[in-house]
Amino acid sequence: MKMKIKYVQLESDAFLTDIDFVQFTPAERGVYCSLILLLTSNDGKCMFDPQALSRICNCQSVEEFEKIWQRISKKFQLRKGTIRHKRVSKELKKAKHFRQVFINAGVKGAKKRWHGDGPPNRGPIAKETKGNVKVSKDLTNTNTADHSVSSSDSLRTGSATGEQLRALRFNDALGRIIPPAGRSDRTCFRNVTNWLNEGCAGGRFTGEIFERVLDYAKQARQGKKPAAVFMAILKEELGYVKKGKR
């Protein structure tokens, strides 16, 4: 099954230093950027249908779109009724390459982890009762904070089908190192997890970033307010910004 590319790198300087783009009117910039986004989400190509494109670009009329298109068309390639853009195609190709690298690494990591013989023996599981709730405990886990990050391969590697599993492993490991004090901490940790996943998908980070962030968490738990210290470290080291402020 072909997986859709959802994230590509967007280089702001490439827009702001482009002589043509700088000279575009606000309306021309709007149509140009709308077409760039459309091509990015449509595997780098779309049919040249002025009527449909005028609606997508929120133009007042087809005539307005066609007038703007005459000004910006030199930035695109129009062949056999199909629009393409050189930079968009390049970034999509790069994103596909990164994804394939992660897929290959994920398969290799999975084989190494499972040894081709099914899941490893995790040791005996004991159950203790707290009130009316049974809680499972792994008797082999003598240090939950460190044990949670022992499977470093599973955090470094990811694939199109394994990104969610990697995210769950990371989020679980983070929660073991810094137990969330409440709903707010859990939400922050989920946002951090999603941000790292997006960064990997877009090529900003590699799978190594998950281990690095868990190291930050270990450092932060020495403070009086580990969660707050952890978020401060992320902001300082990686430029993380809370969701809603980006």
C-alpha positions as CSV (number, residue, x, y, z in Angstrom):
1,M,0.0,0.0,0.0
2,K,1.4,3.4,-1.0
3,M,1.8,5.7,1.9
4,K,1.1,9.4,1.5
5,I,3.8,11.9,2.3
6,K,2.4,14.2,4.9
7,Y,5.4,16.3,5.9
8,V,8.0,18.1,3.8
9,Q,10.6,20.7,4.6
10,L,9.6,24.3,4.1
11,E,12.5,26.7,3.7
12,S,11.2,30.2,4.4
13,D,14.3,31.9,3.0
14,A,13.6,30.2,-0.3
15,F,10.4,32.2,-0.5
16,L,11.6,35.5,0.9
17,T,14.8,35.7,-1.2
18,D,13.0,34.7,-4.4
19,I,12.9,37.9,-6.6
20,D,9.7,36.7,-8.3
21,F,7.9,35.9,-5.1
22,V,8.9,39.2,-3.5
23,Q,7.4,41.1,-6.4
24,F,4.1,39.2,-6.3
25,T,1.0,41.0,-5.1
26,P,-0.8,39.6,-2.0
27,A,-3.3,37.9,-4.2
28,E,-0.6,36.4,-6.4
29,R,1.3,35.2,-3.3
30,G,-1.9,33.6,-2.0
31,V,-2.6,31.6,-5.1
32,Y,1.1,30.6,-5.5
33,C,1.3,29.3,-1.9
34,S,-2.1,27.6,-2.2
35,L,-0.9,25.7,-5.3
36,I,2.3,24.8,-3.6
37,L,0.4,23.2,-0.7
38,L,-2.0,21.5,-3.1
39,L,0.9,19.9,-5.0
40,T,2.6,18.9,-1.8
41,S,-0.5,17.1,-0.6
42,N,-1.1,15.5,-4.0
43,D,2.2,13.8,-4.7
44,G,3.6,16.7,-6.6
45,K,1.1,17.1,-9.4
46,C,-2.5,18.2,-10.1
47,M,-4.7,18.7,-13.2
48,F,-4.8,22.3,-14.6
49,D,-8.5,22.9,-14.1
50,P,-9.0,26.7,-13.8
51,Q,-12.5,26.4,-12.5
52,A,-11.5,23.9,-9.7
53,L,-8.3,25.7,-8.9
54,S,-10.0,29.1,-8.6
55,R,-12.2,27.6,-5.9
56,I,-9.3,25.9,-4.1
57,C,-7.4,29.2,-4.2
58,N,-10.4,31.2,-3.0
59,C,-10.5,33.4,-6.0
60,Q,-13.6,35.5,-6.7
61,S,-13.9,34.1,-10.2
62,V,-12.2,31.9,-12.8
63,E,-11.2,35.0,-14.7
64,E,-9.4,36.3,-11.6
65,F,-7.5,33.0,-11.2
66,E,-6.5,32.9,-14.9
67,K,-5.2,36.5,-14.7
68,I,-3.1,35.6,-11.6
69,W,-1.9,32.4,-13.2
70,Q,-0.5,34.4,-16.1
71,R,1.8,36.1,-13.6
72,I,2.9,33.1,-11.6
73,S,2.8,30.3,-14.2
74,K,6.5,30.7,-14.9
75,K,7.2,29.2,-11.4
76,F,5.5,25.9,-12.4
77,Q,5.7,23.3,-15.2
78,L,2.5,22.7,-17.2
79,R,2.7,19.6,-19.4
80,K,-0.2,17.7,-20.9
81,G,-2.7,19.4,-18.6
82,T,-0.7,18.6,-15.4
83,I,0.9,21.1,-13.1
84,R,4.2,20.4,-11.3
85,H,6.7,22.4,-9.3
86,K,10.4,21.6,-9.3
87,R,11.1,22.4,-5.6
88,V,8.0,20.5,-4.5
89,S,9.0,17.5,-6.5
90,K,12.5,17.7,-5.0
91,E,11.3,17.9,-1.4
92,L,8.8,15.1,-1.9
93,K,11.6,12.9,-3.3
94,K,13.7,13.7,-0.3
95,A,10.9,12.9,2.2
96,K,10.3,9.6,0.5
97,H,14.0,8.8,0.8
98,F,14.0,9.5,4.5
99,R,10.9,7.4,5.0
100,Q,12.4,4.5,3.2
101,V,15.5,4.8,5.3
102,F,13.4,4.6,8.5
103,I,11.4,1.7,7.1
104,N,14.6,-0.3,6.4
105,A,16.0,0.6,9.8
106,G,12.7,-0.4,11.4
107,V,12.7,-3.9,9.8
108,K,16.3,-4.4,10.7
109,G,15.7,-3.3,14.3
110,A,12.6,-5.5,14.6
111,K,14.6,-8.6,13.4
112,K,17.3,-7.8,15.9
113,R,14.8,-7.3,18.7
114,W,12.8,-10.4,18.1
115,H,15.5,-12.7,16.8
116,G,13.0,-14.0,14.3
117,D,11.6,-16.3,17.0
118,G,8.7,-14.3,18.4
119,P,8.7,-11.9,21.3
120,P,11.5,-12.2,23.9
121,N,10.8,-13.7,27.3
122,R,10.1,-10.8,29.6
123,G,10.3,-12.9,32.8
124,P,7.6,-13.7,35.3
125,I,4.7,-11.3,35.9
126,A,3.3,-11.0,39.4
127,K,0.0,-9.5,40.3
128,E,-0.7,-7.5,43.5
129,T,-4.1,-6.2,44.6
130,K,-4.7,-2.7,45.6
131,G,-8.2,-2.5,46.8
132,N,-10.4,-4.1,44.1
133,V,-7.9,-3.4,41.3
134,K,-5.3,-5.9,40.2
135,V,-2.0,-4.4,39.2
136,S,0.5,-6.3,37.0
137,K,4.2,-5.9,37.8
138,D,7.2,-7.1,35.9
139,L,9.5,-8.8,38.4
140,T,12.4,-8.4,36.0
141,N,12.0,-4.6,36.1
142,T,14.2,-3.5,39.0
143,N,14.6,0.1,37.8
144,T,11.6,1.3,35.9
145,A,13.2,4.6,34.7
146,D,16.2,2.9,33.2
147,H,14.5,-0.3,32.0
148,S,12.0,1.8,30.1
149,V,14.7,3.1,27.8
150,S,16.7,-0.1,27.5
151,S,15.2,-1.0,24.1
152,S,17.1,1.8,22.4
153,D,16.8,0.2,18.9
154,S,13.0,0.5,19.1
155,L,13.3,4.3,19.7
156,R,16.0,5.0,17.2
157,T,14.2,3.2,14.4
158,G,10.8,3.7,12.9
159,S,8.8,2.8,9.9
160,A,5.6,4.0,8.2
161,T,3.8,1.2,10.1
162,G,5.8,1.5,13.2
163,E,5.8,5.2,14.0
164,Q,2.8,4.9,16.3
165,L,4.4,2.0,18.2
166,R,7.6,3.9,18.6
167,A,5.6,6.9,19.9
168,L,3.9,4.7,22.4
169,R,7.2,3.2,23.6
170,F,8.7,6.7,23.9
171,N,5.7,8.1,25.7
172,D,5.7,5.2,28.1
173,A,9.4,5.5,28.8
174,L,9.0,9.3,29.4
175,G,6.2,8.7,31.9
176,R,8.4,6.2,33.8
177,I,11.3,8.6,34.0
178,I,9.1,11.6,35.0
179,P,5.7,10.3,36.3
180,P,3.1,12.9,35.2
181,A,1.6,14.8,38.1
182,G,-1.7,15.2,36.4
183,R,-3.6,15.6,33.1
184,S,-1.6,18.7,32.1
185,D,1.7,16.8,32.3
186,R,0.3,13.9,30.3
187,T,-1.0,16.3,27.6
188,C,2.5,18.0,27.5
189,F,4.2,14.7,27.1
190,R,1.8,13.6,24.3
191,N,2.5,16.9,22.5
192,V,6.2,16.4,22.8
193,T,5.9,12.9,21.4
194,N,3.8,14.1,18.4
195,W,6.3,17.0,17.8
196,L,9.2,14.6,17.7
197,N,7.4,12.3,15.3
198,E,6.6,15.2,13.0
199,G,10.2,16.3,13.2
200,C,11.4,12.8,12.1
201,A,8.8,12.6,9.3
202,G,9.8,16.0,8.0
203,G,13.5,15.2,8.1
204,R,14.4,17.6,10.9
205,F,15.3,14.8,13.3
206,T,16.5,11.2,13.0
207,G,15.4,8.4,15.3
208,E,18.3,9.1,17.6
209,I,16.4,12.1,18.9
210,F,14.1,9.9,21.1
211,E,17.0,8.6,23.1
212,R,18.4,12.1,23.4
213,V,15.2,13.5,24.8
214,L,14.9,10.7,27.3
215,D,18.4,11.7,28.5
216,Y,17.0,15.2,29.0
217,A,14.2,13.7,31.1
218,K,16.7,11.8,33.3
219,Q,18.5,15.1,33.9
220,A,15.3,16.9,34.6
221,R,14.1,14.4,37.3
222,Q,16.8,15.7,39.6
223,G,15.0,19.0,39.9
224,K,12.1,19.9,42.3
225,K,9.7,20.1,39.4
226,P,10.9,17.5,36.9
227,A,8.2,18.1,34.2
228,A,8.8,21.9,34.2
229,V,12.6,21.4,34.1
230,F,12.2,18.9,31.2
231,M,10.1,21.3,29.1
232,A,12.6,24.1,29.8
233,I,15.5,21.8,28.6
234,L,13.5,21.0,25.4
235,K,12.9,24.7,24.7
236,E,16.6,25.5,25.2
237,E,18.2,22.6,23.4
238,L,15.7,21.9,20.6
239,G,13.6,25.0,20.3
240,Y,10.4,23.3,21.4
241,V,7.4,25.5,21.6
242,K,4.2,24.5,23.3
243,K,1.3,23.5,21.0
244,G,-0.9,26.5,20.2
245,K,2.1,29.0,20.2
246,R,3.7,27.8,17.1
